[in-house]
Structure formats: structure tokens, C-alpha cells
Amino acid sequence: WSEMVALIAPYMPEGRRGRPPLPVESLLRIHFMQQWFTLSDPVMEEALHDMPLFRDFASLGVWDDRLPDESTILRFRHVLEKHKLAERILATVNLLLGAKGLMLRSGTVVDATTKNASGERDPEMHHSNKGQQWFCGMKAHIGVDADSVLVHTVRGTAGSVNDVVEANSLLHGDETDV
């Protein structure tokens, strides 16, 4: 956790005004739980109130201690997005897992998914078709370790970018199989 906190801490507000800031590590742990369990900001806030295990994991203490509200959780995610820290966090996690021998890196599975939740056309995004199905919006191209099933690379592109174009950028170079 300390290596990831060191990446994020320089971008966090110092808390000279308003309530004292929550520890960066607690907010990072909350962010990870949101990703693992697919929780929205309001549901994450509620889960912290309802589940002692979540508070323990986030090092937040007992039920009467101050817990982050949904806007605090949102602001933390905006800091990560604004400073493009997600990719650096993923790289740090991959280095730590690799150092512990948890990333076997013998093969990579490549997949792409298209997402356009709002249904509106973004001028920066494009549309394409694959077979009889049309895709609009963005694609997330994902490289996954074939043995451990851990994600090691994520690239976002416009929906019109062909999967094959991004395939090489999803490889780490040590594969024996793709």
C-alpha cells in the first residue's frame, strides 16, 4: 500500500480548510473495494456504515468514527482520473505481484470490450461494425495473464479502433503464448 500511497499523496489536498482529510491509504482501499465489488459511490458509503469488515479493510475504525461520504469518495476518484494515476497504480500492483512470483507471465489473453452507457454520440468516439453488430463509443483493450488471470495491461481507444491494432500494445514481451 505504501508504494501506491506515495504515487497519490502529492496530488491530494493538504486539508488546510474544512474537515481534516481522511488518510490516502483508506481512500485507496475504498477505491479498490469499489472496483472489486462494483459499488457506486452512494452504495460504497452505505457499505462502510453497514459492514464492519469493509471499515476494517479501509482502516477506518469503529462505527462512530468519521466515515467518508459519497462526495469524498467521488472527489478521490476524480483526483486519480485527473492525474492519470490508474495506469501507474496498475503498474505498481503488477510489479509487486511479479516480485512475489504471483504473475507467471507465460501467456496473455487479449480481449476488447465496447462501452457506451449513455447512448449519446461523443464527438471524440467513433462507430464501427463487427459482423452484424454496431459498436459506438470507447473500447477497453485488456491484457490478462493466462495462468493467474490477473490484468496486466489496459488501453482505452475509440470504438472504431480494430482489436488487432491494439493487440501488440497489450503484450508485455515475456510471453511464450498469446
N, C-alpha and C positions, 0 to 999 in steps of 0.2 A: 504494500500500500504506500510506503514512504516514497518510492520512486515515482509513482503516479501523482501523489500529492505534490511533489516537488515540481512536476510539469505544470500543474494547475494553479498553485498558490500565487505565483507572480501576477496572475490575471484577476484574482479575486479582490473585491473591495476591502479596504482596511477597516471599515466599521467605525469611523470617527463620528458618524452621525447615526441616530436611530438606535435600534436594538443591537446588542453585540452580535457579531456574526457567529454562525454555527461553524464547527470545525470542518475544514475542507474534506478530511477523510470521511466524516459522517455523511456529507452530501454526496461524495463519490460512491460510497457504499449504497446509499439510497438510489442513486442513478443506476448502478449495476442491478439492484433488485428490480427496478422498473423494467429494465431490459429483459432480465431472466423470466419475469412473471407477466410481462406485457401489461403493465399497470399505467393508467393515466395519472396525471398529477393529483386530481382530487381523490382517486382511489388509493394512491400511494399514501396521501396524508391520512386517510381513514385507516389504512392498514397499519400505519405506525401507531395510531391510537389503540387499535384493536388487538394487535399481535405482539406480545412481548418478545417473541423470537426476532421479529424484524427490528425492534428497538435495540435489542442486544447486539444484533449483527452490525447495526449502524452506530454502536457505542453511544446511544442516546440516554441511557439510564432508565429510571422508573417512570411510571405513567404520569406523575405530576410534574416532571421536568418539562422544560420548554421543548416543543417539537416543531419541526419546520412545517409551515402551511404550504398549500399548493402553489402559491405565487413564489415562495422561496425556492421550491423545487424547480419551477419553471425558469426562474432567473439563473439558477445554476446551470441548467441545460443550455440556456442562451449564451452563457459565458463559454461553454465548451464549443458551441457552434460558431460563435463569433471569431474565436481564435483558432478554429480548426484543430481542436485538441483530440477529437475522437480517433483519428488516424494514429496520432502519437501514442495515445493510451493503448490502442490495439498493438502497436509495435512493441511497447514496453511489456505488455502481457505476454506476447509471443516470445520475447527474449527470456522472460522469467520462466515460462513453461519449458522452453528449449533448454535452459540451464539445468532444469530439474529432470530432463530426459522425458518430458511429457509430450513433446511434439516429435513424432517419429520421422516426419518429413520424407517418407519413402514414396509418396504419391499425392497427387492433388486431384480433387474433384472440382470441376468448373461448372457453375450454373449462373444463369441470369434470370432476374425477375423484373417485370414491369409493373410500376405502381402509378396510378393516377386516381387518388382518392376523391378529389373534389369534382372530377368530371369536366372541369373547365380547361380550356386550352391555354397553356402558358406559352408566351411567345418564344421563350428560350428552348422549349421542348418541341419535339417533332413526333410525327406518327409514322408507323411502318406496319407492314403486314407479314405474318408468318403463317403460311398455309392459308386458311380461310379466316383467320382471326386477326383483327386490327389491334394495335397497341398504341397508346398515346401517353406521353409524359416522360418519366425517367425509368432507367433500368439500374438495378444494383447488381453488378457482376461480382460473384463471390468465389474465392478460392478456399477450399476446405481440405485439411489434412485427411487423406483417405483412411488412415488407420485410427487416429484418435477422434476424428470428426470435429476437430476444433477449427474455427475460422481463422485463417492467417492473413487474408487479403480481401479488401472490399473496395470496389471502384464504382463510382456513380457516373452515369452518362445520360445523354438524351435517349429517348426511347427508340430513335431511328438507328442508333449505332448497333451494327451487327455483333452478335455474341463472339464470333470468330476474331473480330478486330481486337477485342479486349483480352482474348484468351492468354496471349503471351505475358501480358502485364499481371496476370493472376498467378503466375508460376514463380516460385522462389529460387529455382535453379538447381536444387539438390534432388529433384525427383528422379526416380527410376521408372515411374509410370505416370501417365496422365490420362 
